[in-house]
C-alpha cells in the first residue's frame, strides 16, 4: 500500500505543478506579466517553478512555458543570460536535490531518483555518476563519512 501512496503523491504533485504552470501562463497571457516583466525576471520565475517541479519530469518545454517564451527563444536567451543551457540547469538542480535526499538514509536510491525526476533508476545512476564521479550509493556512503564531498561538478553543454 505504501508504493500506491507514493505513486499517488507523485501523481498529485505532478497535477499541482501542471496547474501552477497553467495559471502562470494564463496570467502572462492576460497581460499582467508579459510587457512589464524583463527577460531576467521571466527567467528567475521560470527557475523557481523548475526547482519546485523537479520531481514531475519537468523538462525544457515546461521550463520555457513558465517563462512564457517559445522553447527555442527561451533556450537561446537562457544560454545567453546564464552561460549554460536550460537542460544543464535542470540537471544541476536535480543533482543538488539528489545530494540532499541521499543524505536521508530512509530513502532508497530509486526513491531519490524518482523524487528528482528520474523514473528509471539506471538513468538516475548514470547521470549522477557523470556529475559526481560516484554512483549514488557510493556517494551516500562517502557523504556520511565526509560531508565536504557534496559538491556537484559543473558540466557544460546540455
SULMOHU-V72841 format. One record per residue. N is the residue number from 1. PSI is psi in radians with two decimals (* if undefined). OMEGA is omega in degrees with one decimal (NA if undefined). BURIAL is I if it has 16 or more other C-alpha atoms within 10 Angstrom, else O. Layout:
n=N psi=PSI omega=OMEGA burial=BURIAL
n=N psi=PSI omega=OMEGA burial=BURIAL
This chain:
n=1 psi=-0.48 omega=-179.7 burial=O
n=2 psi=-0.64 omega=178.8 burial=O
n=3 psi=-0.59 omega=176.6 burial=O
n=4 psi=-0.66 omega=178.2 burial=O
n=5 psi=-0.70 omega=178.0 burial=O
n=6 psi=-0.78 omega=178.6 burial=O
n=7 psi=-0.75 omega=179.0 burial=O
n=8 psi=-0.68 omega=178.0 burial=O
n=9 psi=-0.74 omega=-180.0 burial=O
n=10 psi=-0.70 omega=178.2 burial=I
n=11 psi=-0.70 omega=178.7 burial=O
n=12 psi=-0.73 omega=178.4 burial=O
n=13 psi=-0.72 omega=177.8 burial=I
n=14 psi=-0.74 omega=179.0 burial=I
n=15 psi=-0.72 omega=178.1 burial=O
n=16 psi=-0.69 omega=177.7 burial=O
n=17 psi=-0.73 omega=177.3 burial=I
n=18 psi=-0.73 omega=178.2 burial=I
n=19 psi=-0.76 omega=178.1 burial=O
n=20 psi=-0.79 omega=179.2 burial=O
n=21 psi=-0.71 omega=178.1 burial=I
n=22 psi=-0.74 omega=-180.0 burial=O
n=23 psi=-0.78 omega=179.3 burial=O
n=24 psi=-0.81 omega=179.7 burial=I
n=25 psi=-0.71 omega=179.3 burial=I
n=26 psi=-0.78 omega=-179.8 burial=O
n=27 psi=-0.71 omega=178.3 burial=O
n=28 psi=-0.73 omega=179.3 burial=I
n=29 psi=-0.57 omega=177.9 burial=O
n=30 psi=-0.25 omega=177.6 burial=O
n=31 psi=0.05 omega=-178.7 burial=O
n=32 psi=-0.25 omega=-178.6 burial=O
n=33 psi=-0.45 omega=-170.8 burial=I
n=34 psi=-1.12 omega=-173.6 burial=I
n=35 psi=-0.63 omega=-174.3 burial=O
n=36 psi=-0.40 omega=-177.6 burial=O
n=37 psi=2.18 omega=174.9 burial=O
n=38 psi=2.84 omega=-178.8 burial=O
n=39 psi=-0.76 omega=-179.4 burial=I
n=40 psi=-0.71 omega=179.0 burial=O
n=41 psi=-0.70 omega=177.6 burial=O
n=42 psi=-0.77 omega=-179.4 burial=I
n=43 psi=-0.80 omega=179.2 burial=I
n=44 psi=-0.76 omega=179.3 burial=O
n=45 psi=-0.74 omega=178.8 burial=I
n=46 psi=-0.67 omega=177.2 burial=I
n=47 psi=-0.68 omega=177.3 burial=I
n=48 psi=-0.82 omega=178.1 burial=O
n=49 psi=-0.73 omega=-179.9 burial=I
n=50 psi=-0.83 omega=-178.7 burial=I
n=51 psi=-0.57 omega=-179.6 burial=I
n=52 psi=-0.14 omega=-173.2 burial=O
n=53 psi=0.24 omega=-174.5 burial=I
n=54 psi=-0.51 omega=-176.7 burial=I
n=55 psi=-0.12 omega=-172.7 burial=I
n=56 psi=0.36 omega=-178.9 burial=I
n=57 psi=0.44 omega=-179.5 burial=I
n=58 psi=2.17 omega=-178.1 burial=I
n=59 psi=-3.01 omega=-175.2 burial=I
n=60 psi=-0.65 omega=179.8 burial=I
n=61 psi=-0.84 omega=179.0 burial=O
n=62 psi=-0.55 omega=176.3 burial=I
n=63 psi=-0.80 omega=178.9 burial=I
n=64 psi=-0.72 omega=178.0 burial=I
n=65 psi=-0.69 omega=179.7 burial=I
n=66 psi=-0.44 omega=176.7 burial=I
n=67 psi=-0.02 omega=-177.5 burial=I
n=68 psi=0.80 omega=179.0 burial=I
n=69 psi=2.75 omega=173.7 burial=I
n=70 psi=2.75 omega=-178.4 burial=O
n=71 psi=-0.80 omega=-176.8 burial=I
n=72 psi=-0.75 omega=179.5 burial=O
n=73 psi=-0.73 omega=178.5 burial=O
n=74 psi=-0.83 omega=-178.8 burial=I
n=75 psi=-0.74 omega=178.9 burial=I
n=76 psi=-0.87 omega=-179.7 burial=O
n=77 psi=-0.71 omega=-178.0 burial=I
n=78 psi=-0.83 omega=179.6 burial=I
n=79 psi=-0.68 omega=179.7 burial=I
n=80 psi=-0.75 omega=-176.5 burial=O
n=81 psi=-0.63 omega=-173.3 burial=O
n=82 psi=-0.27 omega=180.0 burial=O
n=83 psi=0.08 omega=175.8 burial=O
n=84 psi=2.86 omega=178.7 burial=I
n=85 psi=2.78 omega=174.9 burial=I
n=86 psi=-0.65 omega=178.4 burial=I
n=87 psi=-0.69 omega=177.2 burial=I
n=88 psi=-0.75 omega=177.1 burial=I
n=89 psi=-0.85 omega=-178.4 burial=I
n=90 psi=-0.74 omega=177.8 burial=I
n=91 psi=-0.79 omega=-180.0 burial=I
n=92 psi=-0.75 omega=179.3 burial=I
n=93 psi=-0.68 omega=176.9 burial=I
n=94 psi=-0.70 omega=-180.0 burial=I
n=95 psi=-0.66 omega=176.3 burial=I
n=96 psi=-0.79 omega=178.6 burial=O
n=97 psi=-0.67 omega=178.6 burial=I
n=98 psi=-0.71 omega=178.0 burial=I
n=99 psi=-0.80 omega=-179.7 burial=I
n=100 psi=-0.80 omega=-177.4 burial=O
n=101 psi=-0.61 omega=178.1 burial=I
n=102 psi=-0.46 omega=177.2 burial=I
n=103 psi=-0.34 omega=177.3 burial=I
n=104 psi=1.78 omega=-173.4 burial=O
n=105 psi=-0.37 omega=-176.9 burial=O
n=106 psi=-0.21 omega=179.3 burial=O
n=107 psi=2.34 omega=175.3 burial=O
n=108 psi=2.84 omega=177.5 burial=O
n=109 psi=-0.68 omega=178.2 burial=I
n=110 psi=-0.74 omega=178.4 burial=I
n=111 psi=-0.70 omega=177.7 burial=I
n=112 psi=-0.82 omega=178.7 burial=I
n=113 psi=-0.77 omega=179.3 burial=I
n=114 psi=-0.66 omega=-178.0 burial=I
n=115 psi=-0.27 omega=176.2 burial=I
n=116 psi=0.26 omega=171.3 burial=I
n=117 psi=0.17 omega=178.5 burial=I
n=118 psi=1.77 omega=179.4 burial=I
n=119 psi=-0.37 omega=179.9 burial=I
n=120 psi=2.03 omega=-177.4 burial=O
n=121 psi=-0.56 omega=179.6 burial=O
n=122 psi=-0.76 omega=178.3 burial=O
n=123 psi=-0.79 omega=177.9 burial=O
n=124 psi=-0.83 omega=-179.4 burial=I
n=125 psi=-0.71 omega=180.0 burial=I
n=126 psi=-0.81 omega=-179.6 burial=O
n=127 psi=-0.74 omega=179.8 burial=I
n=128 psi=-0.78 omega=-179.6 burial=I
n=129 psi=-0.66 omega=177.4 burial=I
n=130 psi=-0.61 omega=-178.6 burial=O
n=131 psi=-0.57 omega=-171.6 burial=I
n=132 psi=-0.25 omega=-177.5 burial=I
n=133 psi=0.05 omega=179.4 burial=O
n=134 psi=2.69 omega=172.6 burial=O
n=135 psi=2.81 omega=177.8 burial=I
n=136 psi=-0.70 omega=179.5 burial=I
n=137 psi=-0.77 omega=178.3 burial=O
n=138 psi=-0.71 omega=178.2 burial=O
n=139 psi=-0.77 omega=179.9 burial=I
n=140 psi=-0.81 omega=178.9 burial=I
n=141 psi=-0.80 omega=-179.9 burial=O
n=142 psi=-0.63 omega=-178.9 burial=O
n=143 psi=-0.58 omega=179.5 burial=I
n=144 psi=-0.42 omega=177.9 burial=O
n=145 psi=-0.66 omega=-175.3 burial=O
n=146 psi=1.61 omega=-177.6 burial=O
n=147 psi=-0.43 omega=-178.7 burial=O
n=148 psi=-0.16 omega=177.8 burial=O
n=149 psi=-0.30 omega=-173.5 burial=O
n=150 psi=1.21 omega=178.0 burial=I
n=151 psi=2.09 omega=179.2 burial=O
n=152 psi=2.21 omega=176.0 burial=O
n=153 psi=2.39 omega=175.9 burial=O
n=154 psi=2.30 omega=178.6 burial=O
n=155 psi=2.44 omega=178.4 burial=O
n=156 psi=2.89 omega=177.8 burial=O
n=157 psi=-2.99 omega=175.5 burial=O
n=158 psi=* omega=NA burial=O
